[in-house]
């Protein structure tokens, strides 16, 4: 295969997926391409010998009338077969198009077609690893490829041909080293991409292209760090009057609406920054909170030459700041803003880990494929943030292996993306980060944030959860077993086997020392296995006294009465192995001026894994051996997979002291602004601020949108749903599925359905799929549909007739502006499960102090989530939507009015389901 190779780009439309079950072709299109130019096109309708199903007619816009005069496939078979001879077969999903075509050739009495094939889905996933979707329509949109009628063979084949050409051009733009790596690893792919990569190699080597955009970390090409632009800022003054603020923002925002509360927020923050004080602002949806704090922060930073930090909880808000608000303000202010995005270390790739991975054989197709995606991404990414990559579930496991977990020995921004981010932050006016990163400053040797003049903590209520996660410790059985598997014994033929062979061959280490460390390794694995077996035996004993749970369950370690000597022994033996492993390293390298490359690789691998064992040992001691009454420690497992599913968690019960330890030094020299859309609940105003350790003398400034902002919103409580605590889960799910399908059909989709339980979500979605009542809608379900939260959200927004089912993380932090969201359905009030270990430990802690855990913890947490759920619905004064509550406890329980009270001033109706559906129909058709 070479540049003058002929490619036959094929697309077919059919009556269904299975020729064996009688499905037939209704249209075929073939585009022949040579030297990346189209030399011939062929398209024809084909009579399928039966009526085209209605849903296929809707999908393809091909009707029975279109094919009534067409010939059957047999009439075209020989011509099509000849067109494909000597060509590379290309399709967007060759598994379908080629297998269907082969079945049709066989039915027409022709032999099987033989030749090479390229799947543009497989190719595009490698070359565009940051794309949101690999559907042909989405890729065409991203790459500006014309595609007038998706799901018509002629248009699809032409778009696929242009996509193939785009892929070739993309390959030419990659560094030679990256192409070499792609080619080397491409022989395990499903289609014949290896030859395509080789053709690019030939071209690249012949042209000897200058590649000055990349630097090289051993065998990996990475994009160069962009130079920091020099900014000559003109002096800015803060717009103190309403007229000045309007004038400023109207420069950048078309039809900017004056929001008095937003301007009030700007003034409050400007005063706080200048007085180096502390302030709390609850700014509801409709205030324009982000611009409300960015305007004073940026002007203050530019005036004083001091940095201001903005910390948020969700990555989505960080990205939104950089992509939307900052460019807007640059336009308004008339000058660039030096801004740096800094996330927690584990968001970034560790190039050393990735390099080690490249040297080991790939275990699976998923792993090979993700390595190829990562190699291409490294040649493109400016951030090194792994969340940019769109990988499969199996690929995600590989990404977890190459996340950065330890600080670099020296800051090497040339080769280390985390160091790059830190260097950028040192030259910035505004540092945008997440709560986890800010909390990490507590344990960082060199404080990154010690020169900040002020902090704006957005999504302040989530700072509590971030502090809990920051302090949590985790043990997983599978991680330890993976660690043991990397070293192995001599018989396992892993790293120890390779090191021993090299050491004896070169007379670097004597046999007794090697035998001793192997013996110690076996002792370590045996001690670990014995400890885990002991743990599980105690779990089974304790379970007899516990109410029967499902296959998955959790139990507090304090209930197990574990023999500590068994767990101490593991700690001792692991430490002995680590000590001896260090000694092996010294022996291997002593007396040798320079190691051969293959031996250097072995000892580098050995050092790396010894470091990993050291970290795992610290984790073991913290989880099993260190007792602390301020932490809750529990075990989770799945009975169907023991011991593989065993995990232990250790989390702080109260994080007020942790937060105080971080914030008190900041309070002494800088200003702090805490803000969120939800910081208070009725009857417990300081629920959040008390946990954040904010002094009660600091008032909470509440900035709420005017009542007119919510003119397009209403809430409905469905009164004839069964009592959630009085019926079985399956009966309740059946009623939920009925209510959801009726609502979705009346609003034409555009619905969020919010659950508190992943199990209930999954069962509801399964029931809706089985009923086929929403078969003409796109259904996206968290934990069921592959992809991250943000990918599900973006996919949901791409379709008019779509529904999104979400759990906890969809209750807040996701925006669907305009007509994108018609209804939010609350399946049950968002109380935490009483058996969720962190919640249970906090409840017990409150009860032990003689206080009421329901009113002080459970209820205010649920009301906050409820407020946040409503906040998804109305994102501008022009939005229209209904907030539907299916949980009748909101009207039957004494606390129900507090949920209603937490909503903005909107109409709240109580209606049976049929009346609600009818009213929805009238409302949306007005």
Buried (B, 14 or more C-beta within 10 A) or exposed (E): BEEEBBBBBBBBBBBBEEBEEEBBBBBBBBBBBBEBEBEEBBBBBBBBEEEBEEEBBEEBEBBEEBBEEBEBBEEBBEEBBEBBEEBBBBBBBBBBBBEBBBBBBEEBEBEEBEEBBBBBBBBBBBBBBBBBBBBBBBBBBBBEBEBEEBBBBBBBBBBBBBBBBBBBEBBEBBBBBBBBBBBEBBEEBEBBBBBBBBBBBEBBEEEEEEBEEBBEBEBBBBBEBEEEEEEEBEEBEBBEEEEEBBEBBEBBBEEBEEBEBBBBBBBBBBEBBBEBBBBBBBBBBBBBBBBBBBBBBBBBBBBBEBBBBBBBBBBBBBBBBEEEBBEBBBEBBEBBBBBBBBBBBBBBBBBBBBBBBBEEEBEEEBBBBBBBBBBBBBBBBEBBBBBBBBBBEBBBBBBEBBBBEEBBEEBBBEBBBBBBBBBBBEEBBBBBBBBBBBBBBBEEEEEBBEEBBBBBBBBBBBBBBBBBBBBBBEBBBEBBBEBBEBBBBBEBEBBBBBBBEBBEEEEBBEEEBBEBBBEBBEBBBEBBBBBBEBBBEBBEEBBEEEEEEEEEBBBBBEBBEBEEEBBBBBBEBBBBBBEBBBBBBEBBBEEEEEBEEEBEBBBBBBBBBBEBBBEBBEBBBBBBEEEEEEBBBBBBBBEEEBBEBBBBBBBBBBBBEBBBBBBEBBBEEBBBBBBBBBBBBBBBBBBBBBBBBBEEEBEBBBBBBBEEBBBBBBBBBBBEBBEBEEBEEEEBBBBBBBBBBBBBBBBEBBBBBBBBBBBBBBBBBBBBBEEEBBEEBBBBBBBBBEBBBBBBBBBBBBEEBBBBBBBBEBBBBBBBEEEBBBBBBBBBBBBBEEEEBBBBBBBBBBBEEEEEBBBBBBBBBBBBBBBBBBBBBBBEBEBBBBBBBBBBBBBEBEBBEBBBEBBBEBEBBBBEBEBBBEBBEEBBEE
